[in-house]
Amino acid sequence: MQHGSTSVSRSILLVRTDPCVPNPAAARSMLETALEPLSEFDIDTTEVREQAEEIQRQKQQVAQQLQQIQEQQDEPVRGMFR
């Protein structure tokens, strides 16, 4: 039994990203460049942008910490054998 027909537009939007690291920058890009042009409304991406900036800051901090650890490991060991 069919109750009338409705036309519903559908789209699938995919963004390639690392499954272990959230990527709000990719989500924001998809929203602004792909979804907004298809929709009849503006999408506020302020929160997504802020999350992207925070994740970027955290990634930079981790990279700096790893670099410091590696530099400490590369220093010659001074101990009882010198």
N, C-alpha and C positions, 0 to 999 in steps of 0.2 A: 504494500500500500504506500503510495507516494503522496505526501502532503504539500504539494506545490514545490516549485523550484526556487532556490535562492542562489544567487551568484556571489561566491566568496572568493576574493583574490587571496592567493597564498604565495609566500616567498620563503625561501630558506637562505639564511645568511650565515656563512661560516667564516671564522677567523682562525688562522693557524696560530697556535700558541703552545707553550710548554704546559703540560697538564699538572706539573708540580708547582708552578709559579703563577699566581694570578696575574693577568695582564689587562688592567683597566685601560691602558692606553690603546690597546687593540680594540677593546669594547667601545671606547669613545669614538675611535675612528670609524668603526662599523656603524655606530648610531648616526654620526654626523654625515658620513659620505654615502651610506647605503640606505639606511632606514628613513631618515628625515625626508630625502627626496621622494620616497614612495608614499609617505604619509601626508596627511593634511594638517599636521600640527608640529610645533617645535618641541624638541626633546631637550630638557635641561641636563647638560652633562657636567655641571660644575662639580658635583660630588665625585663623579668618576675621574675627572681631571685631578682633583685633590688626592684621591687614592693612588692614582698613577704617580704623582709627584712623591708621595710618602713612600711608596714601594721603591721608587728609584733611589731615594735617599737611603733607605735601608740596605739596598743592594750595594751602594757605594760604601757604606760603613762596613759591611761584611767583606768587601773586596780589600779595603784598607787594612782590616784586621788580619786577613789572610796574608797580605803582603808583609805586614810586620812580623807575623809568625815565621814566614819563610825566611825573612832577613835574619831573624834571631837564630834560626836553624843553620843558616849558611855561615854564621860567624864561627871562626876557629874556636875549638874548645880549649880553654886554658885550665889545666888541672895539675895533678901531681906528676904527670909524665913529662913536663916541660921544665 
